[in-house]
Amino acid sequence: MHVVAITAEPADRAAGERAAADVIGRTLYEVRQLVSPPLPRAVMSTNDGAGAEAAATTLAAAGWGVTTIDGDALPSPTIARSLGFATDGLVVTDEHGREQRVPYSICRLLLIGVRTTDTATTETKQQRKFSASRALMTGGLSVRKKVKSEHTVRHSDSRSFARLVIDGSPSIELRDDRLQFQALGEHLQPTRIANWATTLDLLRRHAPTMTVDERLRQRVGWSRLLPPAFDPERHGEIAIAVLRAGLLPPTR
């Protein structure tokens, strides 16, 4: 799946919107809604990689900042098990026990968010209820019948995460339910929630030039990054790639 995302507005927005309407195949009104601030925003998807590149080239010629993303070729991040703060940089230990040193100077971007997973289960209950017909048929010997009822129970599970983008290496993902906090040392807090907040605060303090974005804390933040009808649960990595492209735009 190839996605075309707009990352910046053109100088002549009216002309840019007309060009986008032609490329995307939508009305001007729909395009205005689609590319309303804040950007970035994925505006179309296709299985045709060449078609996505052609659309991006046309949009760029109309003045839009634009990028293409191959949703099937996105690199997987390194999942951190432990994160320590040394004088000269981060000490990252991944889930396989491998250690990586990351100078603070190459920390470019920190995306802070919440992933929400919705599940639905069907529960069946069986009850005995009064039945006039059964009572009549049995002469009063049996006045109740078994009745089954089904209802759907919906569950929502939320997990905090942070995606750290660094120069020259795969990005690093921190997850509040997987990260071990002992490496915080003197900064260690009594609860997981407090340790998570402390970790993010230390990241900001040690890499003050790093861009920090928190729009992925809200579900609407995920949805605004994706093409219409895309599901944030299934296409979360595409949303992250679009946001990264908007905050650290590649050259075209």
C-alpha positions in Angstrom: 0.0 0.0 0.0 1.4 3.3 -1.1 0.3 6.5 0.6 0.7 10.1 -0.6 0.9 12.6 2.3 0.9 16.4 2.2 3.4 17.9 4.7 3.3 21.7 4.0 1.0 24.2 2.4 1.7 25.9 -1.0 2.2 29.6 -1.3 -0.9 29.9 -3.5 -3.4 27.7 -1.5 -6.3 28.2 -3.9 -4.3 27.0 -6.9 -2.9 24.2 -4.8 -6.3 23.0 -3.7 -7.5 22.9 -7.4 -4.5 20.8 -8.3 -5.0 18.5 -5.3 -8.7 18.1 -6.3 -7.7 16.9 -9.7 -5.0 14.5 -8.4 -7.0 13.1 -5.6 -10.3 12.9 -7.4 -12.3 14.9 -4.9 -14.3 18.1 -4.8 -12.7 21.3 -3.8 -14.8 21.3 -0.6 -13.6 17.8 0.3 -10.0 18.8 -0.4 -10.2 21.8 1.8 -11.5 19.6 4.6 -8.8 17.0 4.0 -5.9 19.4 4.0 -7.1 21.8 6.7 -4.4 22.5 9.4 -2.7 20.9 11.2 -0.6 19.1 8.7 0.8 16.5 7.8 -2.1 14.5 6.4 -2.2 11.5 4.1 -4.5 12.4 1.2 -4.6 9.3 -0.9 -3.6 5.6 -1.1 -3.0 3.2 -3.9 -1.5 -0.1 -4.7 0.3 1.5 -7.6 3.7 2.8 -6.5 4.4 4.6 -9.8 0.9 6.2 -9.6 1.7 7.4 -6.1 4.9 8.9 -7.2 3.3 10.6 -10.2 0.6 12.1 -7.9 3.2 13.3 -5.5 5.2 15.0 -8.3 2.0 16.8 -9.5 1.2 18.0 -6.0 4.8 19.2 -5.5 4.6 21.1 -8.7 1.5 22.9 -7.3 3.6 24.0 -4.3 2.6 21.4 -1.7 5.1 19.8 0.5 4.6 16.1 -0.2 6.0 12.7 0.5 5.2 9.1 -0.5 5.2 6.2 1.9 5.3 2.5 1.1 3.3 1.0 3.9 4.6 -2.5 3.2 8.2 -1.5 3.5 8.3 0.5 6.7 11.2 -0.5 9.0 10.5 -1.9 12.4 11.7 0.1 15.4 14.0 -1.2 18.1 11.9 -2.0 21.1 13.7 -0.9 24.2 13.7 -3.0 27.4 15.8 -0.6 29.4 16.8 3.1 28.9 19.6 4.7 30.9 20.9 8.2 30.8 24.7 8.5 30.7 26.7 11.8 30.6 27.3 11.5 26.8 24.1 9.8 25.7 21.4 7.2 26.1 22.1 3.6 27.0 19.5 1.5 25.2 19.1 -2.2 25.8 16.7 -3.9 23.5 14.4 -7.0 24.1 17.2 -9.3 23.0 19.7 -7.8 25.6 21.7 -5.9 23.0 23.1 -2.6 24.1 23.2 0.5 22.0 24.8 3.9 22.8 22.9 6.9 21.4 24.5 10.4 21.7 22.0 13.0 22.7 23.1 15.2 19.8 21.5 12.7 17.2 18.1 12.5 18.9 15.9 14.3 16.3 12.3 13.6 17.2 10.2 12.2 20.0 6.6 11.2 19.2 4.6 10.6 22.4 1.3 8.8 22.1 -1.2 6.2 23.3 -2.2 3.1 21.3 -5.8 2.0 21.9 -7.0 -1.5 21.1 -10.7 -2.2 21.0 -12.1 -5.7 21.3 -15.6 -7.1 21.5 -16.8 -10.4 23.0 -20.2 -12.0 22.9 -21.5 -13.3 26.3 -24.4 -15.7 26.5 -26.6 -15.9 29.6 -29.3 -18.5 30.3 -32.2 -17.7 32.6 -35.4 -19.3 33.6 -38.5 -17.2 33.0 -42.2 -17.8 33.7 -44.0 -19.3 30.7 -47.8 -19.4 30.8 -48.0 -21.8 27.9 -45.6 -24.3 29.6 -47.7 -24.0 32.8 -50.9 -24.7 30.8 -49.3 -27.7 28.9 -47.9 -29.3 32.1 -50.9 -28.6 34.3 -48.8 -26.4 36.5 -46.0 -28.9 37.0 -43.6 -26.7 35.1 -44.1 -23.0 34.9 -40.6 -21.8 33.7 -38.6 -22.2 30.6 -35.0 -21.7 29.7 -34.3 -18.5 27.8 -30.9 -17.7 26.3 -29.8 -14.1 25.7 -26.7 -12.7 24.0 -25.0 -9.3 24.4 -21.8 -7.8 23.2 -19.2 -6.6 25.7 -16.7 -4.0 24.4 -13.3 -3.6 25.9 -10.7 -0.8 25.3 -7.1 -1.2 26.2 -4.7 1.7 26.1 -0.9 1.7 26.3 1.5 4.7 26.3 4.5 4.7 24.0 7.2 7.0 22.7 9.0 6.7 19.3 12.5 8.2 19.3 13.9 9.1 15.9 17.6 9.3 15.7 20.1 10.0 12.9 21.6 7.1 11.0 19.8 4.2 12.9 16.4 2.6 13.2 14.1 4.5 15.5 13.7 3.3 19.1 10.3 2.6 20.7 9.6 2.9 24.4 6.5 1.2 25.8 5.3 1.8 29.3 4.3 -1.8 29.8 7.6 -3.3 28.6 10.2 -0.8 29.8 12.2 -1.7 32.9 13.0 1.4 34.9 15.8 0.3 37.1 18.3 2.1 34.8 16.8 5.4 36.1 19.0 5.0 39.1 18.6 7.9 41.5 15.6 9.1 39.5 13.6 5.9 40.1 10.0 6.5 41.3 7.7 4.3 43.3 5.1 3.7 40.5 5.2 2.8 36.8 3.2 5.9 35.9 5.7 8.1 37.7 8.7 6.3 36.1 7.2 6.7 32.6 6.7 10.5 33.2 10.2 10.7 34.6 11.7 8.9 31.5 10.0 11.3 29.1 11.1 14.3 31.2 14.7 13.2 31.2 14.7 12.6 27.5 13.5 16.2 26.9 16.1 17.6 29.3 19.0 15.7 27.9 18.1 16.4 24.2 16.8 20.0 24.4 17.0 20.5 20.6 14.9 17.4 19.8 11.4 18.1 18.4 8.7 16.7 20.6 5.1 16.0 19.3 2.2 14.6 21.4 -0.7 14.6 19.0 -0.8 10.8 19.0 -2.0 10.9 22.6 -5.5 11.3 21.2 -7.3 9.0 18.8 -8.3 11.9 16.6 -4.6 12.6 16.2 -4.1 9.2 14.6 -7.1 9.5 12.4 -6.1 12.9 11.0 -2.8 11.5 9.8 -4.3 8.7 7.8 -6.3 8.5 4.5 -10.1 8.4 4.9 -11.4 5.0 6.0 -8.0 3.8 7.3 -8.0 2.2 10.8 -5.5 3.6 13.3 -5.2 0.1 14.9 -4.2 -1.6 11.7 -2.4 1.3 10.0 -0.6 2.9 13.0 2.8 2.6 11.5 1.7 4.5 8.4 0.3 7.3 10.7 3.7 7.5 12.5 5.5 7.6 9.2 3.3 10.4 7.9 3.9 12.4 11.1 7.6 11.8 11.0 7.7 13.0 7.4 5.8 16.2 8.3 8.1 17.0 11.2 11.3 15.9 9.5 10.4 16.3 5.9 12.6 14.5 3.3 13.9 16.4 0.3 12.1 15.7 -3.0 
